[in-house]
Amino acid sequence: MNLKLKNSLILTGTLILGIVIGVLISGRAIHYKMKNARSFYTERGFNRQIMRVIKPTDEQMKQLRPLLQKQAKKNQALFKRCKEKHDELFIEFRSKLENYITDEQLERFDKMQKKRELMHKKGNSSGRRRGGRP
């Protein structure tokens, strides 16, 4: 094998490997950010994120705890209402959509919706990280 071909193969392989690694890291980073955003709507996640940002003293923590719990419950209730409204709108959209598309297209749409619901349930099922750690 001549030297030029060997160098070209090494360069191409290195570029492909770099792209693959970049895509994997980017996907993981986005997943982590989305998980943090979703956790904001749980009481525990809200408290953790606020504490991480403001870093209160022990004395402040005693004073802030009731306020944080109250706000966390409001956030959680708002998120629940928003999700319920979104689900209602999606059901309404589906009923209108079925007048315009074929049964096969509707089946694909329903499959997509089931995957979306499954991902949502997985993302919010326990509020824990992988491995079961809090």
N, C-alpha and C positions, 0 to 999 in steps of 0.2 A: 504494500500500500504506500502510495507516495506521500510525502510529508505535507503537501498542500491539502490533500483530501483528509488526512488524519487531523490536521489542525482545524479544518472546517467542521468536521464531525464533533470534535471536542468543544468548539465554540458553540455550535448549534445545541448540543446536549446541555451545556452549561446554561444557555439562555432559556431553554425549555424548563430545566429544573428550577431556575430562578422564577420564572412565571408561575409555575405550579406552587412553589413555596409562598410566593406573594399572594396568590389567590386564597390559599388555605389560611394564611395569617389574617388577611383582610376579612374573610368570612367569619373567623373566630372572634375578631375584634368587634364586628358588627353585632354578632350574636350576644356578646357580653354587654354591649351598650344597650341593646334592646331589652335584655333581661333586667338590667338596672332600671330602665325606664318603666318597665311593667311592675317592678317591685315597689315603685313609688306609691302605687295604689293599694298596697297592703299596709296594715298598721305597723307591722314590724319593719318593713322596707322603708316606709316613710320616716319612722323614728331613726333608723340607722343612717339614712342619707342626711337628714337634718343634723344629727349629732356629728357626723363626719365633717360637715361643713362648718358648723358654728363652734365646735369643740368647747362645750360649756364646762365650767368648773363644777365640783360636786355640789356646791351651794346652789348654783344656777340650775343644775339638773333637778334638784328637789322642787324648785319653783316652776320649772318648765314642764315637768312630766305631765301634769293635768292638762295643760294647754296643748301639748303635743298629742296626747291621746284623743282629745276632743277633735283636733284638726285632722288627725289620721282617720278617724271614723267618718268625718265629713267627706274627705277625699275618697274613701272607699265607697261610700254611698253614692257619690257623684259618678264615680267610674261605673258602678253597677247600673245606675240609671242610663248612663250614656251607652253602655253595651246593650242593654235591653232595647233602647230606642234604635240603635244600629241594627240589631237583629230584626226588629219589626220592619224597618225600612228595607232590609235585604229580602225579607219574605214578600213584601209588597212588590219589590222589583222583580223577583222571580216569577210571581204570578203574572205580571205584565209581560215579562220576557217570553214566557211560554207561548204567547200568541204570535210570536215572530220567528221562532227558531224551530228546527226539527227535533224529533224525539232524541236522536243521537246527540245533537248539540246540547240539549237539555240534560241528558245523562252526564255528559262531560262537565257541564256547569255544576250539577249536583255533587259530582265526585270532587271537584275543586272545593266546593263549600264544605264538604265533610272533612277534607284534609285541613282546611283552615280552622274548623272547629276543634279538630284533634290537636293541632299545634297550639291553639289557645289554651286548651285544657292542660296540655303538657307543661306549658309555660307558667301556669298559675296553680297547678295542682297542689303543691306542698309548700311553696315559698322557700324551698331549700335548694342548695347547690347540688351538683352531682356528687355522688358518694355519700349522701345523706347527712352531710355536716350542716349545722345551722349557719 
